[in-house]
Amino acid sequence: MPQMAPISWLTLFLVFSITLVIFNIKNYFCFSYNTNNNSQNMNIKQYKMNWKW
């Protein structure tokens, strides 16, 4: 099997690097949190703790 020329290694490196960057950008900007604006989330109970020393 013939060896690849250095220019081919450079183009492969650039193609894989660009693919990695595009994939990471896509995952970063396409991720969305589930925002639940239900009445259940609005009823947060807060307990005050009074310590008696």
C-alpha distance matrix in Angstrom:
0.0 3.8 6.6 9.3 12.6 15.6 17.4 14.9 15.6 19.2 19.3 17.8 20.3 23.1 22.3 22.4 25.4 27.3 26.6 27.9 31.0 31.8 31.6 33.9 36.3 36.5 37.3 39.8 41.8 41.6 43.1 46.8 49.4 51.7 55.1 58.0 61.2 63.3 66.8 65.5 63.6 66.7 68.9 67.6 70.1 70.8 72.5 74.5 74.9 78.1 77.9 81.3 81.3
3.8 0.0 3.8 6.5 9.2 12.6 14.4 12.4 13.4 16.8 17.2 16.3 18.8 21.3 21.1 21.5 24.2 26.1 25.9 27.4 30.1 31.1 31.3 33.5 35.7 36.2 37.2 39.5 41.4 41.5 43.2 46.9 49.6 52.2 55.4 58.4 61.5 63.8 67.3 66.2 64.1 67.1 69.4 68.1 70.7 71.2 73.0 74.9 75.3 78.5 78.4 81.7 81.7
6.6 3.8 0.0 3.8 6.6 9.3 11.7 10.0 10.3 13.8 14.8 13.9 15.9 18.6 18.9 19.2 21.6 23.7 23.9 25.0 27.6 28.9 29.3 31.2 33.4 34.2 35.2 37.2 39.2 39.7 41.2 45.0 47.7 50.4 53.5 56.6 59.7 62.1 65.5 64.4 62.2 65.1 67.4 65.9 68.5 68.9 70.7 72.4 72.8 75.9 75.7 79.1 79.0
9.3 6.5 3.8 0.0 3.8 6.5 8.2 6.2 7.1 10.3 11.1 10.5 12.8 15.2 15.5 16.3 18.5 20.4 20.8 22.2 24.5 25.8 26.4 28.4 30.4 31.2 32.5 34.4 36.3 36.8 38.6 42.3 45.1 47.9 51.0 54.2 57.1 59.7 63.1 62.1 59.8 62.6 65.1 63.7 66.3 66.8 68.7 70.4 70.9 74.1 74.0 77.4 77.4
12.6 9.2 6.6 3.8 0.0 3.8 5.5 5.4 6.8 9.0 10.2 11.0 12.8 14.7 15.7 17.0 18.6 20.3 21.4 22.9 24.7 26.1 27.2 29.0 30.6 31.8 33.4 35.0 36.6 37.6 39.4 43.2 46.1 49.0 51.9 55.2 58.0 60.7 64.1 63.3 60.9 63.5 66.1 64.7 67.4 67.7 69.7 71.2 71.8 74.9 74.8 78.3 78.2
15.6 12.6 9.3 6.5 3.8 0.0 3.8 5.3 5.0 6.3 8.7 9.8 10.6 12.4 14.2 15.4 16.4 18.3 19.9 21.0 22.5 24.3 25.6 27.0 28.5 30.1 31.6 32.9 34.7 35.9 37.7 41.4 44.2 47.3 50.1 53.5 56.2 59.0 62.3 61.5 58.9 61.4 64.0 62.5 65.1 65.3 67.3 68.7 69.3 72.3 72.2 75.6 75.5
17.4 14.4 11.7 8.2 5.5 3.8 0.0 3.8 5.4 5.0 6.2 8.6 9.8 10.5 12.2 14.2 15.2 16.4 18.2 19.8 21.0 22.3 24.1 25.7 26.8 28.3 30.2 31.4 32.9 34.1 36.2 39.9 42.9 46.0 48.6 52.1 54.7 57.6 60.9 60.3 57.7 60.2 62.9 61.6 64.4 64.6 66.7 68.2 69.0 72.0 72.1 75.7 75.7
14.9 12.4 10.0 6.2 5.4 5.3 3.8 0.0 3.8 5.3 5.1 6.1 8.5 9.8 10.4 12.1 13.9 15.2 16.3 18.1 19.8 20.9 22.2 24.1 25.6 26.6 28.4 30.0 31.5 32.4 34.4 38.1 41.2 44.1 46.9 50.2 53.0 55.7 59.2 58.5 56.0 58.6 61.3 60.0 62.9 63.3 65.4 67.1 67.8 71.0 71.1 74.7 74.8
15.6 13.4 10.3 7.1 6.8 5.0 5.4 3.8 0.0 3.8 5.5 5.1 6.1 8.6 9.9 10.6 12.0 14.1 15.2 16.3 18.2 19.8 20.9 22.4 24.2 25.5 26.9 28.4 30.2 31.3 33.0 36.7 39.5 42.5 45.4 48.7 51.5 54.3 57.6 56.7 54.2 56.9 59.4 57.9 60.6 60.9 62.9 64.5 65.1 68.2 68.2 71.7 71.7
19.2 16.8 13.8 10.3 9.0 6.3 5.0 5.3 3.8 0.0 3.8 5.4 5.1 6.2 8.6 10.0 10.4 12.1 14.1 15.3 16.4 18.2 19.8 21.0 22.4 24.1 25.7 26.8 28.5 29.9 31.8 35.4 38.3 41.5 44.1 47.6 50.2 53.1 56.4 55.7 53.1 55.5 58.2 56.8 59.5 59.7 61.8 63.3 64.0 67.0 67.1 70.7 70.7
19.3 17.2 14.8 11.1 10.2 8.7 6.2 5.1 5.5 3.8 0.0 3.8 5.4 5.0 6.0 8.6 9.7 10.4 12.0 14.0 15.2 16.3 18.0 19.8 20.9 22.2 24.1 25.5 26.9 28.0 30.2 33.8 36.9 39.9 42.6 46.0 48.6 51.5 54.9 54.3 51.8 54.3 57.0 55.9 58.7 59.1 61.4 63.0 64.0 67.1 67.4 71.0 71.2
17.8 16.3 13.9 10.5 11.0 9.8 8.6 6.1 5.1 5.4 3.8 0.0 3.8 5.4 5.1 6.1 8.4 9.9 10.5 12.1 14.1 15.3 16.3 18.2 19.9 20.9 22.4 24.2 25.8 26.6 28.5 32.2 35.2 38.1 41.0 44.3 47.1 49.8 53.2 52.4 50.0 52.7 55.3 54.1 56.9 57.3 59.5 61.2 62.1 65.3 65.5 69.1 69.3
20.3 18.8 15.9 12.8 12.8 10.6 9.8 8.5 6.1 5.1 5.4 3.8 0.0 3.8 5.5 5.3 5.9 8.5 9.8 10.5 12.1 14.1 15.2 16.4 18.2 19.8 21.1 22.4 24.3 25.5 27.2 30.9 33.7 36.8 39.5 42.9 45.7 48.5 51.8 50.9 48.4 50.9 53.5 52.1 54.8 55.0 57.1 58.7 59.5 62.6 62.7 66.2 66.4
23.1 21.3 18.6 15.2 14.7 12.4 10.5 9.8 8.6 6.2 5.0 5.4 3.8 0.0 3.8 5.5 5.0 6.0 8.4 9.8 10.4 12.0 14.0 15.3 16.3 18.0 19.9 20.9 22.4 23.8 25.8 29.4 32.5 35.6 38.2 41.7 44.2 47.2 50.5 49.9 47.3 49.7 52.4 51.2 54.0 54.3 56.6 58.2 59.2 62.3 62.6 66.2 66.4
22.3 21.1 18.9 15.5 15.7 14.2 12.2 10.4 9.9 8.6 6.0 5.1 5.5 3.8 0.0 3.8 5.5 5.3 6.0 8.6 10.0 10.5 12.1 14.2 15.4 16.3 18.2 19.9 21.2 22.1 24.2 27.9 31.0 34.0 36.7 40.1 42.7 45.5 49.0 48.4 46.0 48.5 51.3 50.2 53.2 53.7 56.1 57.9 59.0 62.2 62.7 66.3 66.7
22.4 21.5 19.2 16.3 17.0 15.4 14.2 12.1 10.6 10.0 8.6 6.1 5.3 5.5 3.8 0.0 3.8 5.5 5.0 6.1 8.6 9.9 10.3 12.2 14.2 15.2 16.4 18.2 20.0 20.8 22.5 26.2 29.1 32.1 34.9 38.3 41.1 43.8 47.2 46.4 43.9 46.6 49.2 48.0 50.8 51.3 53.5 55.3 56.2 59.5 59.8 63.4 63.8
25.4 24.2 21.6 18.5 18.6 16.4 15.2 13.9 12.0 10.4 9.7 8.4 5.9 5.0 5.5 3.8 0.0 3.8 5.4 5.1 6.2 8.6 9.8 10.6 12.3 14.2 15.4 16.5 18.4 19.8 21.4 25.1 27.9 31.2 33.8 37.2 39.9 42.8 46.0 45.3 42.6 45.1 47.8 46.4 49.2 49.5 51.7 53.4 54.3 57.4 57.8 61.4 61.7
27.3 26.1 23.7 20.4 20.3 18.3 16.4 15.2 14.1 12.1 10.4 9.9 8.5 6.0 5.3 5.5 3.8 0.0 3.8 5.4 5.1 6.1 8.5 9.9 10.5 12.1 14.2 15.2 16.5 17.9 20.1 23.6 26.7 29.9 32.4 35.9 38.4 41.3 44.7 44.3 41.6 44.0 46.8 45.7 48.7 49.2 51.6 53.3 54.5 57.7 58.3 61.9 62.4
26.6 25.9 23.9 20.8 21.4 19.9 18.2 16.3 15.2 14.1 12.0 10.5 9.8 8.4 6.0 5.0 5.4 3.8 0.0 3.8 5.5 5.2 6.0 8.6 9.9 10.5 12.2 14.1 15.5 16.2 18.2 21.9 25.0 27.9 30.7 34.1 36.8 39.5 43.0 42.4 40.0 42.6 45.3 44.3 47.3 48.0 50.4 52.4 53.5 56.9 57.5 61.2 61.8
27.9 27.4 25.0 22.2 22.9 21.0 19.8 18.1 16.3 15.3 14.0 12.1 10.5 9.8 8.6 6.1 5.1 5.4 3.8 0.0 3.8 5.5 5.1 6.2 8.6 9.9 10.6 12.2 14.4 15.3 16.7 20.5 23.2 26.3 29.1 32.5 35.3 38.0 41.3 40.5 38.0 40.6 43.2 42.0 44.8 45.3 47.6 49.4 50.5 53.7 54.2 57.9 58.4
31.0 30.1 27.6 24.5 24.7 22.5 21.0 19.8 18.2 16.4 15.2 14.1 12.1 10.4 10.0 8.6 6.2 5.1 5.5 3.8 0.0 3.8 5.5 5.2 6.1 8.5 10.0 10.5 12.3 14.0 15.7 19.3 22.2 25.5 27.9 31.4 33.9 36.9 40.2 39.6 36.9 39.2 42.0 40.8 43.7 44.1 46.6 48.2 49.4 52.6 53.2 56.9 57.5
31.8 31.1 28.9 25.8 26.1 24.3 22.3 20.9 19.8 18.2 16.3 15.3 14.1 12.0 10.5 9.9 8.6 6.1 5.2 5.5 3.8 0.0 3.8 5.5 5.1 6.1 8.6 9.8 10.7 11.8 14.2 17.7 21.0 24.1 26.5 30.0 32.4 35.4 38.8 38.5 36.0 38.3 41.2 40.3 43.5 44.1 46.8 48.6 50.1 53.4 54.2 57.9 58.7
31.6 31.3 29.3 26.4 27.2 25.6 24.1 22.2 20.9 19.8 18.0 16.3 15.2 14.0 12.1 10.3 9.8 8.5 6.0 5.1 5.5 3.8 0.0 3.8 5.5 5.1 6.2 8.6 10.2 10.5 12.3 16.0 19.0 21.9 24.7 28.1 30.8 33.6 37.0 36.4 34.0 36.6 39.4 38.4 41.5 42.3 44.8 46.8 48.1 51.5 52.3 56.0 56.9
33.9 33.5 31.2 28.4 29.0 27.0 25.7 24.1 22.4 21.0 19.8 18.2 16.4 15.3 14.2 12.2 10.6 9.9 8.6 6.2 5.2 5.5 3.8 0.0 3.8 5.4 5.1 6.1 8.7 9.9 10.9 14.6 17.3 20.6 23.1 26.6 29.3 32.1 35.4 34.7 32.1 34.6 37.2 36.0 39.0 39.6 42.0 43.9 45.1 48.4 49.1 52.8 53.6
36.3 35.7 33.4 30.4 30.6 28.5 26.8 25.6 24.2 22.4 20.9 19.9 18.2 16.3 15.4 14.2 12.3 10.5 9.9 8.6 6.1 5.1 5.5 3.8 0.0 3.8 5.5 5.1 6.2 8.3 10.2 13.5 16.6 19.9 22.1 25.7 28.0 31.1 34.4 34.1 31.4 33.6 36.5 35.5 38.7 39.3 41.9 43.7 45.2 48.5 49.5 53.2 54.1
36.5 36.2 34.2 31.2 31.8 30.1 28.3 26.6 25.5 24.1 22.2 20.9 19.8 18.0 16.3 15.2 14.2 12.1 10.5 9.9 8.5 6.1 5.1 5.4 3.8 0.0 3.8 5.5 5.5 5.8 8.4 11.8 15.2 18.1 20.6 24.0 26.5 29.4 32.9 32.6 30.2 32.6 35.6 34.9 38.1 39.1 41.8 43.9 45.6 49.0 50.1 53.8 54.9
37.3 37.2 35.2 32.5 33.4 31.6 30.2 28.4 26.9 25.7 24.1 22.4 21.1 19.9 18.2 16.4 15.4 14.2 12.2 10.6 10.0 8.6 6.2 5.1 5.5 3.8 0.0 3.8 5.7 5.3 6.1 9.9 12.8 15.8 18.6 21.9 24.7 27.4 30.8 30.2 27.8 30.4 33.1 32.2 35.4 36.3 38.9 41.0 42.5 46.0 47.0 50.7 51.8
39.8 39.5 37.2 34.4 35.0 32.9 31.4 30.0 28.4 26.8 25.5 24.2 22.4 20.9 19.9 18.2 16.5 15.2 14.1 12.2 10.5 9.8 8.6 6.1 5.1 5.5 3.8 0.0 3.8 5.8 5.9 9.1 11.8 15.3 17.5 21.1 23.5 26.5 29.7 29.2 26.5 28.8 31.6 30.6 33.7 34.3 37.0 38.9 40.5 43.8 44.8 48.6 49.6
41.8 41.4 39.2 36.3 36.6 34.7 32.9 31.5 30.2 28.5 26.9 25.8 24.3 22.4 21.2 20.0 18.4 16.5 15.5 14.4 12.3 10.7 10.2 8.7 6.2 5.5 5.7 3.8 0.0 3.8 5.6 8.0 11.3 14.6 16.3 20.0 22.1 25.3 28.6 28.6 25.9 28.0 31.1 30.4 33.7 34.6 37.5 39.5 41.4 44.7 46.0 49.8 51.0
41.6 41.5 39.7 36.8 37.6 35.9 34.1 32.4 31.3 29.9 28.0 26.6 25.5 23.8 22.1 20.8 19.8 17.9 16.2 15.3 14.0 11.8 10.5 9.9 8.3 5.8 5.3 5.8 3.8 0.0 3.8 6.3 10.0 12.7 15.0 18.4 20.8 23.7 27.2 27.1 24.8 27.2 30.2 29.8 33.2 34.5 37.4 39.7 41.6 45.1 46.5 50.2 51.6
43.1 43.2 41.2 38.6 39.4 37.7 36.2 34.4 33.0 31.8 30.2 28.5 27.2 25.8 24.2 22.5 21.4 20.1 18.2 16.7 15.7 14.2 12.3 10.9 10.2 8.4 6.1 5.9 5.6 3.8 0.0 3.8 6.9 9.9 12.5 15.9 18.6 21.4 24.8 24.3 21.9 24.5 27.3 26.7 29.9 31.1 34.0 36.3 38.1 41.6 42.9 46.7 48.1
46.8 46.9 45.0 42.3 43.2 41.4 39.9 38.1 36.7 35.4 33.8 32.2 30.9 29.4 27.9 26.2 25.1 23.6 21.9 20.5 19.3 17.7 16.0 14.6 13.5 11.8 9.9 9.1 8.0 6.3 3.8 0.0 3.8 6.6 8.8 12.3 14.9 17.7 21.1 20.9 18.5 21.0 23.9 23.5 27.0 28.3 31.3 33.8 35.8 39.3 40.9 44.7 46.3
49.4 49.6 47.7 45.1 46.1 44.2 42.9 41.2 39.5 38.3 36.9 35.2 33.7 32.5 31.0 29.1 27.9 26.7 25.0 23.2 22.2 21.0 19.0 17.3 16.6 15.2 12.8 11.8 11.3 10.0 6.9 3.8 0.0 3.8 6.0 9.4 12.2 14.9 18.1 17.5 15.0 17.7 20.4 19.9 23.3 24.7 27.7 30.2 32.2 35.8 37.4 41.2 42.9
51.7 52.2 50.4 47.9 49.0 47.3 46.0 44.1 42.5 41.5 39.9 38.1 36.8 35.6 34.0 32.1 31.2 29.9 27.9 26.3 25.5 24.1 21.9 20.6 19.9 18.1 15.8 15.3 14.6 12.7 9.9 6.6 3.8 0.0 3.8 6.3 9.6 11.8 15.2 14.6 12.6 15.5 18.2 18.2 21.6 23.5 26.6 29.4 31.6 35.2 37.1 40.8 42.7
55.1 55.4 53.5 51.0 51.9 50.1 48.6 46.9 45.4 44.1 42.6 41.0 39.5 38.2 36.7 34.9 33.8 32.4 30.7 29.1 27.9 26.5 24.7 23.1 22.1 20.6 18.6 17.5 16.3 15.0 12.5 8.8 6.0 3.8 0.0 3.8 6.2 9.1 12.3 12.3 10.1 12.4 15.5 15.8 19.4 21.4 24.6 27.4 29.9 33.4 35.6 39.2 41.4
58.0 58.4 56.6 54.2 55.2 53.5 52.1 50.2 48.7 47.6 46.0 44.3 42.9 41.7 40.1 38.3 37.2 35.9 34.1 32.5 31.4 30.0 28.1 26.6 25.7 24.0 21.9 21.1 20.0 18.4 15.9 12.3 9.4 6.3 3.8 0.0 3.8 5.5 9.0 9.0 7.4 10.0 12.8 13.7 17.3 19.8 23.0 26.0 28.7 32.2 34.6 38.1 40.5
61.2 61.5 59.7 57.1 58.0 56.2 54.7 53.0 51.5 50.2 48.6 47.1 45.7 44.2 42.7 41.1 39.9 38.4 36.8 35.3 33.9 32.4 30.8 29.3 28.0 26.5 24.7 23.5 22.1 20.8 18.6 14.9 12.2 9.6 6.2 3.8 0.0 3.8 6.7 8.1 6.7 7.9 11.2 12.8 16.5 19.0 22.5 25.3 28.3 31.7 34.3 37.8 40.4
63.3 63.8 62.1 59.7 60.7 59.0 57.6 55.7 54.3 53.1 51.5 49.8 48.5 47.2 45.5 43.8 42.8 41.3 39.5 38.0 36.9 35.4 33.6 32.1 31.1 29.4 27.4 26.5 25.3 23.7 21.4 17.7 14.9 11.8 9.1 5.5 3.8 0.0 3.8 5.3 5.7 7.1 9.4 11.7 15.1 18.1 21.4 24.6 27.5 30.9 33.6 36.9 39.7
66.8 67.3 65.5 63.1 64.1 62.3 60.9 59.2 57.6 56.4 54.9 53.2 51.8 50.5 49.0 47.2 46.0 44.7 43.0 41.3 40.2 38.8 37.0 35.4 34.4 32.9 30.8 29.7 28.6 27.2 24.8 21.1 18.1 15.2 12.3 9.0 6.7 3.8 0.0 3.8 5.5 5.2 6.6 9.8 12.8 16.0 19.2 22.3 25.4 28.6 31.6 34.7 37.7
65.5 66.2 64.4 62.1 63.3 61.5 60.3 58.5 56.7 55.7 54.3 52.4 50.9 49.9 48.4 46.4 45.3 44.3 42.4 40.5 39.6 38.5 36.4 34.7 34.1 32.6 30.2 29.2 28.6 27.1 24.3 20.9 17.5 14.6 12.3 9.0 8.1 5.3 3.8 0.0 3.8 5.4 5.5 7.8 10.6 14.0 17.0 20.4 23.2 26.5 29.3 32.4 35.4
63.6 64.1 62.2 59.8 60.9 58.9 57.7 56.0 54.2 53.1 51.8 50.0 48.4 47.3 46.0 43.9 42.6 41.6 40.0 38.0 36.9 36.0 34.0 32.1 31.4 30.2 27.8 26.5 25.9 24.8 21.9 18.5 15.0 12.6 10.1 7.4 6.7 5.7 5.5 3.8 0.0 3.8 5.5 6.4 10.0 12.8 16.0 19.2 22.0 25.4 28.0 31.4 34.1
66.7 67.1 65.1 62.6 63.5 61.4 60.2 58.6 56.9 55.5 54.3 52.7 50.9 49.7 48.5 46.6 45.1 44.0 42.6 40.6 39.2 38.3 36.6 34.6 33.6 32.6 30.4 28.8 28.0 27.2 24.5 21.0 17.7 15.5 12.4 10.0 7.9 7.1 5.2 5.4 3.8 0.0 3.8 5.8 9.2 11.8 15.3 18.1 21.3 24.5 27.4 30.7 33.5
68.9 69.4 67.4 65.1 66.1 64.0 62.9 61.3 59.4 58.2 57.0 55.3 53.5 52.4 51.3 49.2 47.8 46.8 45.3 43.2 42.0 41.2 39.4 37.2 36.5 35.6 33.1 31.6 31.1 30.2 27.3 23.9 20.4 18.2 15.5 12.8 11.2 9.4 6.6 5.5 5.5 3.8 0.0 3.8 6.3 9.4 12.6 15.7 18.8 22.0 25.0 28.1 31.1
67.6 68.1 65.9 63.7 64.7 62.5 61.6 60.0 57.9 56.8 55.9 54.1 52.1 51.2 50.2 48.0 46.4 45.7 44.3 42.0 40.8 40.3 38.4 36.0 35.5 34.9 32.2 30.6 30.4 29.8 26.7 23.5 19.9 18.2 15.8 13.7 12.8 11.7 9.8 7.8 6.4 5.8 3.8 0.0 3.8 6.4 9.8 12.8 15.8 19.2 21.9 25.2 28.1
70.1 70.7 68.5 66.3 67.4 65.1 64.4 62.9 60.6 59.5 58.7 56.9 54.8 54.0 53.2 50.8 49.2 48.7 47.3 44.8 43.7 43.5 41.5 39.0 38.7 38.1 35.4 33.7 33.7 33.2 29.9 27.0 23.3 21.6 19.4 17.3 16.5 15.1 12.8 10.6 10.0 9.2 6.3 3.8 0.0 3.8 6.4 9.8 12.7 15.9 18.8 21.9 25.0
70.8 71.2 68.9 66.8 67.7 65.3 64.6 63.3 60.9 59.7 59.1 57.3 55.0 54.3 53.7 51.3 49.5 49.2 48.0 45.3 44.1 44.1 42.3 39.6 39.3 39.1 36.3 34.3 34.6 34.5 31.1 28.3 24.7 23.5 21.4 19.8 19.0 18.1 16.0 14.0 12.8 11.8 9.4 6.4 3.8 0.0 3.7 6.4 9.5 12.8 15.7 18.9 21.8
72.5 73.0 70.7 68.7 69.7 67.3 66.7 65.4 62.9 61.8 61.4 59.5 57.1 56.6 56.1 53.5 51.7 51.6 50.4 47.6 46.6 46.8 44.8 42.0 41.9 41.8 38.9 37.0 37.5 37.4 34.0 31.3 27.7 26.6 24.6 23.0 22.5 21.4 19.2 17.0 16.0 15.3 12.6 9.8 6.4 3.7 0.0 3.8 6.3 9.6 12.4 15.5 18.5
74.5 74.9 72.4 70.4 71.2 68.7 68.2 67.1 64.5 63.3 63.0 61.2 58.7 58.2 57.9 55.3 53.4 53.3 52.4 49.4 48.2 48.6 46.8 43.9 43.7 43.9 41.0 38.9 39.5 39.7 36.3 33.8 30.2 29.4 27.4 26.0 25.3 24.6 22.3 20.4 19.2 18.1 15.7 12.8 9.8 6.4 3.8 0.0 3.7 6.4 9.5 12.7 15.6
74.9 75.3 72.8 70.9 71.8 69.3 69.0 67.8 65.1 64.0 64.0 62.1 59.5 59.2 59.0 56.2 54.3 54.5 53.5 50.5 49.4 50.1 48.1 45.1 45.2 45.6 42.5 40.5 41.4 41.6 38.1 35.8 32.2 31.6 29.9 28.7 28.3 27.5 25.4 23.2 22.0 21.3 18.8 15.8 12.7 9.5 6.3 3.7 0.0 3.8 6.1 9.5 12.3
78.1 78.5 75.9 74.1 74.9 72.3 72.0 71.0 68.2 67.0 67.1 65.3 62.6 62.3 62.2 59.5 57.4 57.7 56.9 53.7 52.6 53.4 51.5 48.4 48.5 49.0 46.0 43.8 44.7 45.1 41.6 39.3 35.8 35.2 33.4 32.2 31.7 30.9 28.6 26.5 25.4 24.5 22.0 19.2 15.9 12.8 9.6 6.4 3.8 0.0 3.7 6.4 9.5
77.9 78.4 75.7 74.0 74.8 72.2 72.1 71.1 68.2 67.1 67.4 65.5 62.7 62.6 62.7 59.8 57.8 58.3 57.5 54.2 53.2 54.2 52.3 49.1 49.5 50.1 47.0 44.8 46.0 46.5 42.9 40.9 37.4 37.1 35.6 34.6 34.3 33.6 31.6 29.3 28.0 27.4 25.0 21.9 18.8 15.7 12.4 9.5 6.1 3.7 0.0 3.8 6.1
81.3 81.7 79.1 77.4 78.3 75.6 75.7 74.7 71.7 70.7 71.0 69.1 66.2 66.2 66.3 63.4 61.4 61.9 61.2 57.9 56.9 57.9 56.0 52.8 53.2 53.8 50.7 48.6 49.8 50.2 46.7 44.7 41.2 40.8 39.2 38.1 37.8 36.9 34.7 32.4 31.4 30.7 28.1 25.2 21.9 18.9 15.5 12.7 9.5 6.4 3.8 0.0 3.8
81.3 81.7 79.0 77.4 78.2 75.5 75.7 74.8 71.7 70.7 71.2 69.3 66.4 66.4 66.7 63.8 61.7 62.4 61.8 58.4 57.5 58.7 56.9 53.6 54.1 54.9 51.8 49.6 51.0 51.6 48.1 46.3 42.9 42.7 41.4 40.5 40.4 39.7 37.7 35.4 34.1 33.5 31.1 28.1 25.0 21.8 18.5 15.6 12.3 9.5 6.1 3.8 0.0
